[in-house]
Amino acid sequence: MAKESSHAVRAAGPHRVVVIVDENSNPFELGCATEVFGLRRPEIGRDLYDFRLCSPEPRTLMRDGFFTLTGVAALEAADAADTVIVPNRPDVEVPRRPAVLDAVRRAHARGARLVGFCSGAFTLAEAGVLDGRRATAHWQWADSFRARFPSVRLEPDVLFVDDGDILTAAGSAAALDLGLHLVRRDHGAEIANSVSRRLVFAAHRDGGQRQFVERPMPDLPDESLAPVLAWAQERLDAPLTVSDLAARAAVSPATLHRRFRAQLGTTPLAWLTGERLALACRLIERGESRFDVVARRSGLGTAAHLRALMRRETGITPSAYRRRFGPAAT
């Protein structure tokens, strides 16, 4: 059963994130974790996380022998982490090192948050912490994962799954999506947007979006959704409809829907609602305490709709969000 980690927000000091790196680990997802959780944030004015790498061996040969990682902490560093990011590696059929699986089990038992990028879901499942839980993994390994771990509720077509204290992401770039989702969950939308700007990456792609779109890259630059997205983001408080977006893009609503599905993996209405919710969160973080005003300025209409949408998408009410991320939050 999903639950919130007891370490999701630390009472004092930065939240401790530890990445376990094992033999043949993928360097891309390691880089994603370092970019999101490990870099200093002078533009924010404080450290968001205490970030460390650890490994069961002093020297760790990375994927396909690309390079050898040295100088990181011993595996025991994971025992003090609030969030543990588990190893992910392309040889998914190779059993994980018992010491790594034991470290994952210990972290889970004491309430730490567990994260698996790409094939990291295999590590979590092999440790036994995903039984009966929701998870995702790279689409190309979906059949293999189901065959080995039938008790896990695999969702192969989404970017990431947030199941409370265990979160999993699909392949490659979805690691950034999940990383930014965690920043948003820990520190609010405003800080997550700041981190995404530095990454030059989309601030928010919903975890339920499709992993893999079977479509070649568009040939015509004027089919890009960027202009209409930018136009809509400047008018979120207006009563925009899908027909308005289609008119702005000079296409039919059906064509607009196909382009959203092809380029963003979502629908125009879902995208518009997500942008409005993100704006509502930023308004609350900046100190707007009148929820009817937040709803109106973000285009969500009423305070009741704002409350229902926030509870559905974030799991908490606007009041709880304000206490956690508003100006008066510690």
C-alpha positions as CSV (number, residue, x, y, z in Angstrom):
1,M,0.0,0.0,0.0
2,A,1.3,3.4,-0.9
3,K,2.4,5.7,1.9
4,E,4.2,9.0,2.4
5,S,7.7,8.7,3.5
6,S,8.3,9.9,7.1
7,H,11.5,11.6,5.7
8,A,9.7,13.5,2.9
9,V,10.5,16.9,4.7
10,R,13.2,17.1,7.3
11,A,12.7,19.2,10.4
12,A,16.2,20.6,10.2
13,G,18.9,20.6,7.5
14,P,18.6,19.7,3.9
15,H,16.9,16.5,2.8
16,R,19.6,13.8,2.3
17,V,19.6,12.1,-1.1
18,V,22.0,9.2,-1.7
19,V,22.5,7.5,-5.0
20,I,23.7,3.9,-4.9
21,V,26.0,3.2,-7.9
22,D,26.8,-0.3,-8.7
23,E,28.7,-2.1,-11.5
24,N,27.4,-1.3,-15.0
25,S,25.2,1.5,-13.8
26,N,23.9,3.9,-16.5
27,P,25.8,7.2,-16.4
28,F,22.9,9.2,-17.9
29,E,20.5,8.7,-15.0
30,L,23.3,9.3,-12.6
31,G,23.9,12.6,-14.3
32,C,20.2,13.5,-14.0
33,A,20.2,12.8,-10.3
34,T,23.4,14.9,-9.9
35,E,21.9,17.8,-11.9
36,V,18.6,17.9,-10.0
37,F,19.7,17.1,-6.5
38,G,23.5,17.7,-6.3
39,L,24.2,21.1,-7.7
40,R,24.4,24.2,-5.6
41,R,21.5,26.7,-6.3
42,P,22.9,30.3,-5.8
43,E,19.8,31.6,-7.6
44,I,17.7,30.1,-4.8
45,G,20.0,31.1,-2.0
46,R,20.1,27.8,-0.1
47,D,21.0,24.2,-0.6
48,L,17.9,22.1,-1.4
49,Y,19.5,18.7,-0.8
50,D,22.5,17.1,0.9
51,F,23.6,14.9,-2.0
52,R,26.0,11.9,-2.0
53,L,27.0,9.0,-4.1
54,C,27.9,5.6,-2.6
55,S,29.0,2.3,-3.9
56,P,29.6,-1.2,-2.5
57,E,33.1,-1.2,-4.0
58,P,35.9,1.4,-4.0
59,R,36.1,1.3,-7.8
60,T,32.9,0.9,-9.9
61,L,33.0,0.2,-13.6
62,M,30.2,2.1,-15.2
63,R,28.1,0.9,-18.2
64,D,30.0,-0.8,-21.0
65,G,33.3,0.2,-19.3
66,F,32.8,3.9,-20.3
67,F,34.6,5.0,-17.1
68,T,35.4,3.9,-13.6
69,L,33.9,5.8,-10.6
70,T,36.1,6.2,-7.6
71,G,36.2,8.4,-4.5
72,V,32.5,8.0,-3.4
73,A,31.2,7.0,-0.1
74,A,30.8,3.4,1.0
75,L,27.4,1.7,0.7
76,E,26.6,2.4,4.4
77,A,26.0,6.0,3.5
78,A,22.6,4.9,2.2
79,D,21.6,4.0,5.8
80,A,21.5,7.8,6.7
81,A,19.6,8.9,3.6
82,D,16.1,10.3,3.5
83,T,15.8,9.4,-0.2
84,V,17.7,6.5,-1.8
85,I,18.1,6.3,-5.6
86,V,18.8,2.7,-6.5
87,P,21.1,1.5,-9.2
88,N,19.8,1.1,-12.8
89,R,21.7,-0.9,-15.4
90,P,21.0,-2.2,-18.9
91,D,21.7,-5.9,-18.0
92,V,18.3,-6.3,-16.4
93,E,18.5,-10.1,-16.3
94,V,21.7,-10.1,-14.1
95,P,20.9,-10.5,-10.4
96,R,21.6,-7.4,-8.3
97,R,24.3,-7.5,-5.7
98,P,22.9,-8.9,-2.4
99,A,24.5,-6.1,-0.4
100,V,22.7,-3.5,-2.5
101,L,19.4,-5.3,-2.1
102,D,19.9,-5.4,1.6
103,A,20.6,-1.7,1.7
104,V,17.4,-1.0,-0.2
105,R,15.4,-3.2,2.2
106,R,16.9,-1.4,5.2
107,A,16.0,2.0,3.7
108,H,12.5,0.9,3.1
109,A,12.1,-0.6,6.5
110,R,13.0,2.7,8.2
111,G,10.7,4.8,6.1
112,A,13.2,6.3,3.6
113,R,11.9,7.3,0.2
114,L,13.0,5.0,-2.7
115,V,13.5,6.1,-6.3
116,G,14.2,4.0,-9.3
117,F,15.1,5.5,-12.7
118,C,14.6,3.5,-15.9
119,S,15.7,-0.1,-15.0
120,G,15.9,0.8,-11.4
121,A,12.5,-0.7,-11.0
122,F,14.2,-4.1,-11.4
123,T,16.4,-3.4,-8.4
124,L,13.4,-2.4,-6.3
125,A,11.4,-5.4,-7.4
126,E,14.3,-7.8,-6.7
127,A,14.6,-6.3,-3.2
128,G,10.9,-7.2,-2.7
129,V,9.7,-3.7,-1.9
130,L,7.4,-3.4,-5.0
131,D,5.1,-6.4,-4.3
132,G,1.5,-5.2,-4.8
133,R,2.7,-1.7,-5.6
134,R,2.5,0.5,-8.7
135,A,5.6,1.1,-10.8
136,T,6.9,1.8,-14.2
137,A,10.1,1.0,-16.2
138,H,11.4,1.6,-19.7
139,W,8.9,0.4,-22.2
140,Q,11.4,-2.0,-23.9
141,W,11.7,-4.0,-20.7
142,A,8.0,-4.2,-19.9
143,D,7.5,-7.8,-20.9
144,S,10.6,-8.9,-19.1
145,F,9.6,-7.1,-16.0
146,R,6.1,-8.6,-16.0
147,A,7.4,-12.1,-16.4
148,R,9.9,-11.8,-13.5
149,F,7.7,-9.7,-11.1
150,P,4.0,-10.6,-11.7
151,S,3.0,-9.2,-8.3
152,V,4.1,-5.7,-9.2
153,R,1.4,-3.5,-10.8
154,L,3.4,-2.3,-13.8
155,E,2.2,0.8,-15.7
156,P,4.4,0.6,-18.8
157,D,3.0,3.6,-20.8
158,V,3.6,6.4,-18.4
159,L,6.6,8.7,-17.7
160,F,6.8,8.1,-13.9
161,V,4.7,6.7,-11.1
162,D,4.5,8.3,-7.6
163,D,3.3,5.7,-5.2
164,G,4.1,7.7,-2.1
165,D,7.3,6.4,-0.6
166,I,8.4,4.5,-3.8
167,L,8.7,6.4,-7.1
168,T,9.8,5.0,-10.4
169,A,10.5,6.6,-13.8
170,A,10.6,5.3,-17.3
171,G,13.7,5.5,-19.5
172,S,16.3,8.2,-19.9
173,A,14.7,11.7,-19.9
174,A,11.9,10.6,-17.6
175,A,14.5,10.7,-14.8
176,L,14.5,14.5,-15.1
177,D,10.7,14.5,-15.1
178,L,10.6,12.5,-11.9
179,G,13.5,14.5,-10.4
180,L,11.6,17.7,-10.9
181,H,8.4,16.1,-9.6
182,L,10.3,15.4,-6.3
183,V,11.6,18.9,-6.1
184,R,8.1,20.2,-6.6
185,R,6.8,17.8,-3.9
186,D,9.6,18.7,-1.5
187,H,9.9,22.5,-2.1
188,G,6.9,23.6,-4.2
189,A,6.3,24.7,-7.8
190,E,8.2,27.9,-7.7
191,I,11.5,26.3,-6.7
192,A,10.9,23.4,-9.1
193,N,10.4,26.0,-11.9
194,S,13.7,27.6,-11.0
195,V,15.5,24.3,-11.1
196,S,13.9,23.4,-14.5
197,R,14.9,26.8,-15.9
198,R,18.6,26.1,-15.1
199,L,18.2,22.6,-16.7
200,V,16.5,24.2,-19.7
201,F,13.9,21.5,-19.4
202,A,10.1,21.5,-19.2
203,A,9.0,22.4,-15.7
204,H,6.2,19.9,-15.6
205,R,5.3,16.9,-17.7
206,D,2.6,14.9,-16.0
207,G,3.6,11.5,-14.9
208,G,0.7,9.9,-16.8
209,Q,1.9,11.1,-20.2
210,R,2.9,8.4,-22.6
211,Q,6.5,7.2,-22.6
212,F,6.8,6.4,-26.3
213,V,5.2,8.2,-29.2
214,E,5.4,6.2,-32.5
215,R,5.9,9.2,-34.8
216,P,8.8,10.6,-36.8
217,M,10.1,14.1,-36.0
218,P,7.9,16.8,-37.6
219,D,9.1,18.0,-40.9
220,L,7.5,21.4,-40.8
221,P,8.6,23.9,-38.2
222,D,5.2,25.6,-38.2
223,E,3.6,22.5,-36.7
224,S,5.4,23.1,-33.5
225,L,3.1,23.8,-30.5
226,A,5.6,26.2,-28.9
227,P,3.9,29.4,-30.1
228,V,0.4,28.4,-29.0
229,L,1.7,27.1,-25.7
230,A,3.5,30.4,-25.0
231,W,0.4,32.3,-26.0
232,A,-1.8,30.3,-23.6
233,Q,0.6,30.5,-20.7
234,E,0.3,34.3,-20.8
235,R,-3.5,34.1,-20.6
236,L,-4.2,31.3,-18.1
237,D,-6.6,33.6,-16.2
238,A,-8.8,33.9,-19.3
239,P,-11.6,31.4,-20.0
240,L,-9.6,29.6,-22.6
241,T,-11.0,26.6,-24.3
242,V,-9.6,23.9,-26.6
243,S,-11.3,25.7,-29.5
244,D,-9.5,28.9,-28.5
245,L,-6.2,27.1,-28.7
246,A,-7.1,25.6,-32.0
247,A,-8.1,29.0,-33.4
248,R,-4.8,30.5,-32.3
249,A,-2.9,27.6,-34.0
250,A,-5.1,28.0,-37.1
251,V,-6.0,24.4,-37.1
252,S,-9.2,22.4,-36.2
253,P,-9.7,21.1,-32.7
254,A,-9.2,17.6,-34.0
255,T,-5.8,18.5,-35.6
256,L,-4.7,20.3,-32.4
257,H,-5.6,17.2,-30.3
258,R,-3.5,15.0,-32.6
259,R,-0.5,17.4,-32.4
260,F,-0.8,17.5,-28.6
261,R,-0.8,13.7,-28.5
262,A,2.1,13.4,-30.9
263,Q,4.3,16.2,-29.5
264,L,3.4,16.2,-25.8
265,G,1.8,12.9,-25.1
266,T,-1.3,14.5,-23.6
267,T,-4.5,16.3,-24.5
268,P,-5.0,20.1,-24.9
269,L,-7.4,20.1,-21.9
270,A,-5.1,18.1,-19.6
271,W,-2.1,20.4,-20.5
272,L,-4.2,23.5,-19.9
273,T,-5.4,22.2,-16.5
274,G,-1.9,21.3,-15.5
275,E,-0.6,24.8,-16.4
276,R,-3.4,26.4,-14.4
277,L,-2.7,24.2,-11.4
278,A,1.0,25.1,-11.5
279,L,0.2,28.8,-11.6
280,A,-2.2,28.3,-8.7
281,C,0.6,26.7,-6.7
282,R,3.0,29.6,-7.5
283,L,0.4,32.1,-6.4
284,I,0.0,30.4,-3.1
285,E,3.8,30.1,-2.6
286,R,4.1,33.9,-3.3
287,G,1.6,34.7,-0.5
288,E,-1.8,34.9,-2.0
289,S,-4.0,33.6,0.8
290,R,-7.4,34.1,-0.8
291,F,-8.2,30.9,-2.6
292,D,-11.0,32.4,-4.6
293,V,-8.5,34.9,-5.9
294,V,-6.0,32.1,-6.6
295,A,-8.7,30.2,-8.5
296,R,-9.7,33.2,-10.5
297,R,-6.2,34.3,-11.4
298,S,-5.1,30.8,-12.5
299,G,-8.2,30.2,-14.6
300,L,-9.6,27.5,-12.3
301,G,-12.8,29.4,-11.6
302,T,-13.8,28.7,-8.1
303,A,-12.2,27.9,-4.8
304,A,-14.1,24.6,-4.7
305,H,-12.7,23.6,-8.1
306,L,-9.2,24.6,-6.9
307,R,-9.5,22.4,-3.7
308,A,-10.8,19.4,-5.7
309,L,-8.1,19.7,-8.3
310,M,-5.2,20.2,-5.8
311,R,-6.3,17.3,-3.7
312,R,-6.5,15.1,-6.7
313,E,-3.2,16.1,-8.2
314,T,-1.0,16.8,-5.2
315,G,-2.8,14.8,-2.5
316,I,-3.2,17.9,-0.2
317,T,-5.5,20.8,0.1
318,P,-4.7,24.4,-0.7
319,S,-4.5,25.2,3.0
320,A,-2.0,22.4,3.6
321,Y,0.0,23.5,0.5
322,R,0.2,27.0,1.9
323,R,1.4,25.8,5.3
324,R,4.1,23.7,3.6
325,F,5.3,26.0,0.8
326,G,3.9,29.5,1.5
327,P,6.0,32.5,2.7
328,A,5.5,31.6,6.4
329,A,6.8,28.0,5.9
330,T,10.0,27.2,7.7
